[in-house]
């Protein structure tokens, strides 16, 4: 392991201290000018304060929030600054002529009062535009959604206040220098007039004819749209900001399904986290509103992840639910007891079925269905070792630390630096480092290790360049770089980002109607073209840190000759190529225990935390005769991912149709039972007729022990929005 470095002060802390010092210096200069009746400190202190404020609000909002927690909010800081400035003007005897001075004071006070009034009116406008549902790929023009107010008046109160005070400070600085109050008065009056015009503009949006549709009208519109669209299958997803990849990996599969698919989300921000898709997207934050899906024709919901909010939709008895997961591994999290809440659990191959059987968590074998991994069609098969003289491309893709403290979740803390250092020390090795998107989200120490690994890679590239080994990097074909730039431009033109930025949620909902985006197929083609040009344009021997969304993990698979990873779904997916791979054992188990306990590592080379096996591992990749695990990889692939025929996409589509048929038969049975129910049964009283009575008739469409469409009072008003 590299020698430990001395503790150093983070650059962000240094920048924060410098910024606070500038703010304090501005106040001290203003106070000094007030005491000494000196023009220079009065003016320079006020201008320095405005500049520091601008820097902090634009570059360091975290520091601004920290000052706010100490009750030093932006308006408080600016009020103090304006008070010192006006006091300094009085000491300088610059508030003359008196009628201009009076207008200056009135206008400054008017600006402050109008700013706060604008804040209040803007909040009312924002509330009126916060609809109970958010959509994409759906025509929402019937909801009377107009364009968003100008950001300076509608949302960005800090920028509005900063702009206004900067102008007033400039005007009063001219007053301090010239001794004439007319300059400050003129600027302040103009600012006041603009603020008043902004308030009037916002207030007009609250008139009855200009407001968007109300809650009930929006919900009725959603019911009508669902009735007209009649979705045949849906994907339900809820999660945090970094978990969107779990849903995005299923978008091409959902796009390819026959019928009318739908995506159901719970967090408003997630609507923009979902990648390009042609599938309609509906976000329903409130539980009470979500229950309206019970009256829709939606028969099946697919769940790529478990979350606390999943229990909300499982209350709907007219929908069949299948857990499809976002990847499979031997971790305990891939055998979650929550899975027994679903009607079916869809897995890739026999390994996952066996995993659930051995776990004994209540998932019945007849509820498990093998559908393969339809996302892996783009992964190219093993084509033999790298050409003689070509570098061995190693993909190191450690997983994240997970929500539990199970040993061996991720190799980064215990082995990451050693493995990277050992790979970089070998001649003829190119390292691709792709950490998990959620690395460090639970344990900050893992973030620190990730940072040090990136530094090792950067230092190795610097040594290559210094030694002249990277000369080829400077001689990249001009046509390859030009092609990459062209692909980047094409990708930017089709990814829909222009529709996602610079507007509020309601306007994005209006603009992101069906057909507003280029088709998902064209976006995928642009992404694939960009990835191909990205690899062609780079130095074929340069080590890379691939922490961004692109290139995707499957594109990295196609570049790699060898994978080094942890016990994770990355291993299962990589096995579809049948290329060599290694798994790091940081569990504390012996190799024999590790292999027997984790089926996905049975065809892997096992690396210990000291990374001592790296040279032999690379040798087995270079020489086919040394690759003794190739037959085991082919067998393990079938065990983990199922057979190649019929294709996974076909098996997945059949599973959807079968579960849909079961859901419709279930709905028909309960519909018939509802028609035959005695007229007085639903309204009967007493123990025998009460809805929860064991002897009374159950309400059709309600699962035994469930709430169906009836929600407990503690969740009726729940609006879980991040």
N, C-alpha and C positions, 0 to 999 in steps of 0.2 A: 504494500500500500504506500502511496506517496507520503512523504514526510509531512507532518502537520504544520500548518502555517500559523503565524502569529495572529492574534485577534486584531481585526482592524475595524474601524468605524465605517459603517455602510455609507455609501455616497448619498443616499436619500436622507439620512440623518444630518449629514453635513449641509445639504441643500436646505433642509427645513430650518436648521439653526440660522443659516445665513438669511433666510427669508424673514424669520421672526426678528432678527437683528435690524433688518431694513425697516420693518414696520415700527419697531420701537424707536429707531433713529428719526423717522419722520415725525412721530409725536414729540420727541424731545426737541427737535429743531423748531417745530411750531410753538412749543411752550417757551423756548428760549427767545424766539422772535416776539412773542407776546410780552415777556418780561422786559426785554431790552428795547422794544419798539423798533425793531430792525427789519427792514423789508426782505433782505436775502433769506434769513432763516424762516420767515413766515411763508414765503413763496416756495422755497426749495423743500421745506418740510411737507407742505401740502402735496406738491407734485411727486415727491418721493413716496408718500403714502399711497397715492393713486396708482403709481407704477407697481409698487409691491403688491397692492391688492389685485391688480390685473394679473400679475404673474401667479399669485396664489390661486385665484379662482380658475384660471385656465390650465395651469400645470400641476397644481397641488391641491385638488379638492379635498383630499384626505386631511390635510392640515387645516383647511377651512372648517371641516366638520369637527375636528378636534377643538378648535377655538370656540365653535358653537356649543360644544358640550360644557365648556367653561363659561357659558353665557356671553361670550364675546362674539356674537353673531355679526355678520357683515353690516346690517343696518346700524348696530350699536357702534361698531368701529368707525363707520362713516359719519354718524352723528357727532361723535367725539371730534373727528377730524374737521367737520364743518364748523362746530362750535369754536374750536381753536382758531380756525381761519377767520371767522367773523370777528372774534375777539381781537385778533391781530390787526385786522383792518381798522377797527375802532381805535386801537392804540396808535396806529400809523396816521390817524386823522384822515383816512382815505375815503370815508363815507360822506362824500360831498359831490355835488349839491345835495341838500337834504331830501328833495323829492325823488331824486334817483336812488338815494340810499334807502328810502322807504319802499320804493318799488323792488329794490334788490332783496330786502328782507322779506317782503310779502311773497315774492316769486320763489325764493328758496323754501320758505315754509309751505307755499302752495305745491311746490314740486314734491316735497316729502309727503304731504297729505294725499296728493293725487297718486303717488307711487303706492301707498298702502291701500288706497281705494282700488287701484288697478289690480293689486294682488287679490283683493277680495272678489272682485268681479271676474277675474280670470279663473279663480278657483271654482266659481259657480259655472262658468262656461265649460271648464274641464269636466266637472261632474256631469253636466248635461250630455257630454260627448263620450262618457264612459258607459258603453252599452253592456247589457248583461251577457252578451256573447260576442266573440270575435271570430271572423271568418277569413278564409283565403280561397280563391278559385270559385267564389260564389258571387253572383250579381246581387249586391246589397243596395242598389240605387233606390229601391222603394222605401228605404229607411230615412230618407231626407238628410243624408250626411253631406254637409258642405265641406269646403276646404278648411283646414286648420287655421286658427288665427295666426297672425305674424308672431314668430317665436319671441320677439322682443317684448310683446305685450301679453301673449297667451301663456307662456311657460317660463321663460328665462328671466325671472325677476332679478337675479343677481346681475346679469348682463345689463338689464335696463337701468338698475340703480347705478352701476359702475359707469355706464355711458353718460348718464345724466350728470353725475357728480364730477366726472372728468371734464365735461364741458363747462360746468359751473366753476370748477376749480381754475380752469384756464381763464375764464372771464374775470373772476375775482383776482387772479394773479395780475391780469392787465390793470385792474383797478388799483392794486397795491403799488404797482410800478408807476402808474401815471397819476395817482392821487385823485382819479375821477371815477365816481361810482356808476357812470352810465354804461361802461363796458360790462361790468358784472350784471347790472340790471337787465341789459338787453339780452345777454345770453340766458340768464335765468328765466326771463319771460318767454323766450322762444322754447326752452325746455318744458316749461309749464304748459304752454299751448299744445305742444306735441303730445305730452302725457294726457291732457284732457281729451284730445282727439282720439287717442288710443282707448281711453275708458269708454267714450261714446261708441266707438266701433265694437268693443266687446259687449257693451250693454245691449246693442241692437241684436246681437246673436241670441239673447235670452227672450226675445219677443216670441210669442206662441207660434207664429208662422215660420220662424227661422230655427227653431230647436230641432234636433234629431228626434226620431221616434222614441217614445217612452218605453219603460221596461215591458209592460204587458203587450204593447204593440210589437216590440221586437220578438218576444217569445212566441206570439201568434204567427208572426212572419216565419220564424224558424220551424214551427210546426207545419206550416203550409209548404215550406220548401222541402222538408223531410218527406211529407206525404207525396209531393210531386216527384222527387228524386228516387224514392224507394230504394235506399241503399241495400245491397246484398251482403256486404261484409264490411266491417270497420276495424281499425286499429286504434286501441286506446293507449294513451301514454301520459304519464305524469312524472316529473322529475325536476332536478335542479339544472342550473345553467350549463354545467359541464356534462350533463348526461344525455344531451340531444342525440349524440352519435348512436345511442342504443335504438332510437326510433329511425334515424336516418339510414341505417344499414338495411332496413326492411323496405324502404321506399321503392326501389326498382322492382322488388317482388310484388309489392302491392299494386304498382302501376301495371304489371303484366297480367294480373288476375282478370278473368272474364267477369262481366257483371258491372256493378256500380259500387266501387269501394268508397270508403269514407275514413277520415282521420279525426278522432275525438281527442282533444287535449284538455288540460285543466288549468295550466298556468298561462296567463296572458303573454308573457315574454316569450314563451315557447313557440308561438305562432311564427315568429321571425327566425327562430333557431332551426326550424324544419327546412331541409334543403329543397331545391326545386322539385316540384311534383305536379302532375296534372290532377291529382286526387283532391276533391274538396276537403277543406280543413275547417273544423268547427271547434272552437274553444269555449267550454262551458264551466266557468269557475265555481258557481254555486251548486251545492248538492241538490237543493230543491229544484233548480232548473234542470239539472242533469237527469232527474227522474222523468222528465218529459220524454226521454228516449223510450220509455215503456210503451207509449202510445204510437211510436213510430213503427215502421216496417223492418227496422234493423234486426236481423236474425242472429248475427255472429259478431263477436268482438275478439280480436287477437291482441294479446298482451306481451310486448317484448320485454317488460320489466315489472317487478313488483314495487309497489309504493304504498304508503299509508292511504292514499286516495283511491287505490284500486278497490278497497272494500266498499266504497260508495256505489260504484257501478255494478258490483256483484249483487247488490240488492235487487236488481231488475231481473225478475224471473222469466221474462219473455225472450231474453237474449242468452244464447249459449256462449260460453267463454272458453277460449283456448290459450294456454300459456306457451308462447313460442320462444321466449328467452332472447337474449342478445349475444349469445355465444355460450359454449359449453366447455367446462373444464372439470377437473377432479376436485376442485375446491368444495368445501362444505356449502358455500353460497350457491352452487349449482344444484343443490339438493335441498332447497329451502322448504320447510314444512308448509309454508304459505301455498305451495303448489296444489295442495289437496283442495283448495277452495275453488279451483277451476273445474269445468266440466271435463276438459281434456288437457293433457300435457303433451305437446308436440316436441319431439327430440330428433336429433340427426340420425342416430343409428343405435345398434344394440347396446353399445357401452352405456349410454345414458339410461336406457331402460333397466339395465342391470344395476346401475347406480341407485336408482330410485327403489328398486326391489330390496337391495341390501340395506339401504338407509332405514327402512321401516318407519317412514314418517306419515303413512296413511294414504299415499298415492297408490291407487289400485292399478295393477298391471294392465287390465283391460281399458283403462283410461289413458294409457300412454300410447302414442302413435308415432312411428318413425317416418319422417318426411325428408330427411337429408338437410343439406344447407344450400338453398338455391342461390345464395349470394356468392358462391365460390366459382361460378362459371368463368370468371375472368382470370382465375389463377392458372398459369401455364404449367404443364407437367414437366417433370424432371427430364433434362436433355443431356445429362452426363456432366462430368467435372468441367471446370473452366479450362479454356485452351492453354496449352503450354506457354508460359511466360506472362499470361494474363493474371491480374491479381485475384485472390479469393475474396469475393464480396460477402462480408459477414453482417447480418442484420441482428443487432442487439435490441430486443424489444421487451424490456421488463414490464411487468404489470404494476398496478398501483398497490398501495398498502391495504386497501379494503377497509370495511367498517369494523372488522374484528381484529384482535391481536393474535390471530393464529400464526404460529411460526411458519416462515416460508412463503408468506403471501407475496412478497416482492424481494428480489435479490439485491436491490439497490443499496440498502443500508449496510448489509453484511458483506457483499461481494462485488457490488457494481464497479467501484473504482479499480479493484484488482483485476477484474475481467477485462475492463476497457484498457487498462495499462498493459496487460499481457497481450491482448490482440494488437495494440499499437506497436508493441515491441517486436512483432514478427515481421519479417520481410515479405513483401508481396501480399499484403492484406489491406483491403479497403473496408473501413468500418462505416456502417449506417446505423446511427443511434436514433431510435424512435421510441421515446417514452410514452406511457399511457396518458391519455388526455386528463385523467384525474390524479396524476402523480402529485403528491404533496398536499392534496386537498384535506387529508385527515391529520397527517403527521408532518409538521413543518420541517422536521429534521430530514425527511426524505427530499424535500425541496432543496435543502442545502447540499445533499449528496448529488442530486441531479445537476446543480450548478457546478460542482467540482468536476463531474464527468464531462460536462461541456467544455470546461477550461482545459482538461487533458486533451480533448480532441482538437481544440483550437491551437494549443501549443504544438501538437504533432503536425498539424498542417503548416504552422510557421517554420518548423524545422525542415520540412520537405522543401518549402520555398527557398529557405536560406541555403540548402544544399543543392539547389538547382533541380531537384527531382520534380518540382511542380512547374517546370518550364512549359510543359505542354498546356498547362492551364491558361497561360497567357496567349497561347496560340490557338485558341478555340476557333473553329471555322466561323467566319463572319455570317455565313448563311444560316448556321445553327442558332446563333444568338438572335439573328433577325427573325427566324422562325419562332423562337420562344417569345419574343416581344409581340409578334403577330398573334400567337395563340393566347397570350395574356390579354391582349386587347379584345379578341373575340370572346374569351371567357367572361371578361368584365361586361361585355355588351349583352350577354344572354343570361347571366346569373341572377338578374332581377334585383341587384343591390340598389339601383336607382329608385326602385319603388319602395324600398324599406327604410331609407334614411331621410331625415329632414322633415318628417311629418308626424302627426300624432297617430295614435292607434286607430281612431275612427276613420281618418282620411286614408290610411294604408288599407283598411278594410274595404273602403270604397274603390280604391284604385287597383287592388289585387283581386279583381274579378276574374272569372273564367276567361282565358284567352289573353289576359294582360301580360303574362309571362311567355317567353318562348317555351316550347314543349320540353318536358323533362328529358325526352330522348335527345333533343338537340343540345341540352345542357350537358348530359352525360357524354355525348360525342365531343363537346368542347373540352370537358375535363380530361377525357382520355387523350385527346390531341395535345393538351398542355402537358400532361404527364410524360408522354413520349418525347416531346421536344425538350422538356426539362432534363431528362436523362441524357439525351443526345448533346445538349449544350454544355453539360458539365465536364469537368476533368474526370476521366474514368478511374483515376487513382486517388482522388481527394476524399478524405473522410467527411461525412456529413452529419449534422444534427437535424433531424426531420421532425420538429415539434409542432409544425402547423398542420392544419387539416389536410392540405395537399402537399406532396403526393400521398394518396391513401395507402393503408397498410397492404392491400392486395397488390398495388403497383410496386411496393417495396419487396413483396414476396417474389415478384417476377424478376427483380434485379439481383436478388440474393442467391448465393451458392450455399449458404449455411445460415440457419437461424439459431440464435442463442436467446433463450427466454426462460420464463418461470412456468409453474403449473398454471396454465390459463387457457382461455379459448383461442388465443393466438396460435398455440401449438396445434390444436385440433384443425384449425383452418389451414395452417401451413402444410399439414400432412396431406392435404388434397393434392399437393404437387409431388409428394413422395421424395422430396429432397432431404438431405441430411439435416439433422437438427440436434441441439443439445439443450438440456434443461439443468438449471442451477439448483442444487440441493442445499437449501439453507434451513431445512426443517429440523436438523439434528438427528435424523434417522440414518441408519446405515443404508448403503446403496441397495442392498437386498430388500430391506423394509420399504425403502422409497419406491422401488420398482413395483413391488407387490401392492403397495397402498395406493398408487396413482397409475391407472392403466395407460394414460396418455404418454407416459415416459418409458414404456416398455421397449420402444424402438429407438430410444434416444441415447446419446452419449451423456453420461451424468458428470457434471462439473461440480467440484467442491468449492467452497468459498475462497480457497487460496488460489484458484484458477490454475492449478498445476497441470491440468490435463489439456491445456489449450494447444501446445505444439502437436501432440498426437492427434487431437481432433482435426486440426488443419491438414495434417498429413493424410487422414482418411478421406478428406474431401478432394484432395489433389490426385490421389491414386485410387482408381476404381477397385483394385484388388484389396485395398485396405478397408473398403466400405462394406463391412460384413453385415451391416444392419439393413441393407436395402430390402431383402425379402421380408424382414420383420415390419418394415414401414408399409409395404403393400398390404400385408395382412391387417395391420393396425388401422390403416385408412378405412378398410371395409368395416371394421369393428366400430370405429368412431363415427363414420359418416354414412354408412350404409352402402348399398350397391350402386354402381354407376348407371344401371338400367332398371326401371325407367328413370329418366333424369329427375333430379330433385325438384325442379320446377313443376314437373308433371305430378309428382307425388304430393307436393304441397297444394296444388290446385285441386286435386281430388279430395284431399282432406278438408279443404274449405267447403266444397260442394256437399260432402257427406254430412258435415256438421250443420250446414245450412238446412239441408233436408230434415235433419233431426229436429232442428229448432222450429221449422215450420210445422212439422207434425206435432210437436209439443204445443205450439200455439193453437193449432186446430183442436187438439184434445181439450185444452182448457177453455177455448171458445165454446165448444159444444157443452162442456160442463156448466159454463156460465149461463147458457141458454136454457138448460134444464133445471137450474137452481130454483127452488120454490120462491115465489114472489115475496113472502114475508120473512124469509130466512135472514136476509141481509139486515133487516131492521129489527129483528127480534131482540128481546132483552132478557136479562137473567143469566144465570150460569150456563144453561144449555145453549143459549143463542149468542153469547158474547164472542167477539172475534177471536179471543185468545183461549177460548174454552176447548178442552180436549174432546168434549162430547159434541160441541157445536160444529157446523159445517165450515170448513176453511174457505176463505175467499178465493175464488178461482184466480190463478196467476200468481199466487203467493207461495213461495217455498216454505216448507215446514220449518218453523223457527226463525224465519226471516221477516223483514218488515215490508218487502215488496215496495209499492209506491208510497206507503205510509211511513213518514220519517219521524223519529223522535224529535221533540221540541228543541233539543240542544244543537241540532244541526240544520234546522230549517232556515236560519238566517246566516249560515256559514258562507263566507266568500273568501276562499283561501287563495289569495293572490300574492305572488312574490314581487 
